[in-house]
């Protein structure tokens, strides 16, 4: 999976502190995914009123939005780091 690949491939490129930052993001995303699964698993739609259904729908949508936001923010931070590395490597290659 994506997280395992990064755990193997990036430490030598990014160093310990940047890797720790990426892993913090990964843990936050994994936690949010587990929260989302737990929320979905606990919902019993049978017997709910229209108002209760709307409340559950809102809770689920908020969780989805949170997960999408976390992933989007992570991707932007990660892309910034990788773009910076690429720039350095390309500059070093040109200066050989």
Long-range contacts (C-beta under 8 A, 24 or more apart in sequence): 3-30, 13-85, 14-81, 14-85, 18-81, 21-77, 22-74, 22-77, 22-78, 22-81, 25-70, 25-73, 25-74, 25-77, 25-78, 26-74, 28-70, 29-67, 29-70, 29-71, 29-74, 32-63, 32-66, 32-67, 32-70, 33-67, 35-63, 36-60, 36-63, 36-64, 36-67, 39-63
